Amino acid sequence: MKIFEKELQIKTHERFESIDITNYIKEVSKSINNGIAFIFVKHTTCSIIINEAESGLMKDYLNWAKKLVPPEGEFNHNLIDNNGHAHILSAIIGNSRTIPIKDGNLDLGTWQRIILLEFDGPRTRTINVKIMGE
């Protein structure tokens, strides 16, 4: 078994933002023929999802996140950082995904993409990609 690891730095530019990071992950996944890719964002105020990256849907993710956990809500944590909503959203949605690799390619469905959801930007986000397989 081979293991490859790479950290990616992704800059976000807005407080709420959705960014398709699939192509960054594809480059790393070419390291092996068959196995898995584990993608983990090393922060507590953003998330990783797998879904379609259509422009309207990219906005919908954020609009519904704001409805689910409004930034204007009452959060004890806001006394420290004013980003309690972002921590709650990250905890609900999750900070990692695992994707199969087949023949050196991410084995995603036709419309599936890997998307970083930012809830507390602008920031520079570190994403750890670990590829394991043969």
MORAQUI-V130543 format. One record per backbone hydrogen bond with DSSP energy under -1.0 kcal/mol. CO is the residue of the C=O (numbers start at 1). NH is the residue of the N-H. E is the energy in kcal/mol with one decimal. If there is no record, write none. Layout:
co=[CO CO]
nh=[NH NH]
e=[E E]
//
This chain:
co=[2 4 6 8 10 15 17 19 21 22 23 24 25 28 29 33 34 35 36 37 38 39 40 41 45 47 49 51 54 55 56 57 59 60 61 62 63 64 65 70 75 76 77 77 83 84 85 86 87 88 89 90 94 95 97 99 100 101 102 105 106 113 114 115 116 117 118 123 125 126 127 128 129 130 131 132 133]
nh=[133 131 129 127 125 121 118 116 25 26 27 28 29 31 32 104 134 101 132 99 130 97 128 43 119 117 115 113 58 59 60 61 63 64 65 66 67 68 69 73 78 79 80 81 87 88 89 90 91 92 93 94 48 41 39 37 107 35 105 102 108 51 21 49 19 47 17 12 10 42 8 40 6 38 4 36 2]
e=[-2.2 -3.4 -3.0 -2.7 -3.6 -1.9 -3.6 -3.0 -1.7 -2.7 -1.6 -1.2 -2.4 -1.7 -1.3 -3.5 -2.8 -3.0 -2.6 -2.7 -2.6 -2.1 -3.2 -1.1 -1.5 -3.0 -2.9 -2.2 -2.5 -1.3 -2.1 -2.4 -2.7 -2.9 -1.7 -2.3 -1.4 -2.7 -2.7 -1.9 -1.3 -1.6 -2.5 -1.8 -1.5 -2.0 -2.6 -2.3 -2.0 -2.1 -2.8 -2.4 -1.6 -2.6 -3.0 -3.1 -3.1 -2.0 -1.5 -2.7 -1.6 -1.9 -2.6 -2.5 -2.5 -2.2 -1.8 -3.5 -2.9 -2.6 -3.0 -2.6 -2.4 -3.1 -2.8 -2.8 -3.8]
//
